[in-house]
Amino acid sequence: MSAPGLFISFEGIDGSGKSTQARRLDAALRAQGRETVLTREPGGSPGAEEIRRLLLDGPEDRWSAETEILLFTAARRDHLERVIAPALDAGRVVICDRFADSTRMYQGLGRAALRGLVDRLHTLTIGREPDLTLLIDMDPATGLDRALSRGTGEARFESFGSDMQARMREGFLALAREFPERISTVDGNRAEDTVAAEVLRLVEARLP
Ligand code: TMP
């Protein structure tokens, strides 16, 4: 049974501007008087934020691709149980910066061809997709420059280079073709205000 709230995720390559757009959408919906929850993955609940540190700190070879999938999925399960599902049940709009599509891409396509494992684990332990996913599409070189200049100190994923960015971008666009009902692609190579206006229009079309 679907929940009364609306579950929105933002996806895209590193440096796509999706976190900025998620924040702007949250502010715009709040200004309309709607109750929202702005959250992120990996993380979003105290337990999942601890798992985030395990995942993003340390050397690149700290975890095998399979272990990484288990950790991202464990974090997601905690986040879903403690934050996302209760908020949706209470009728709120949940805006999540990355969700399962990121695992399908980064672990299922990027590090190894493990999409089958990602999907099976998702079905077994998560079993829920966003109502709407906004894919912020971005030129991979621009995205990489922006991500590197930010320097968050979360070293494991920042060491991935331009080839990986380009493959992830193609992978996300293919995913949008695979799930055309759920995923809307937004051209992120435009002024921030223009992108924010399109995002709000797409979301308003789904709101009661
Ligand atoms: P962020 O920069 O959007 O906070 O995401 C942190 C990194 O984690 C980013 O490089 C993508 C990566 N990631 C995965 O590899 N798999 C996942 O399932 C998620 C949610 C993020």
Boltz pocket constraint, residues with backbone or C-beta under 6 A from the ligand:
constraints:
  - pocket:
      binder: B
      contacts: [[A, 14], [A, 41], [A, 42], [A, 72], [A, 97], [A, 98], [A, 99], [A, 100], [A, 102], [A, 103], [A, 104], [A, 106], [A, 107], [A, 157], [A, 158]]
      max_distance: 6.0
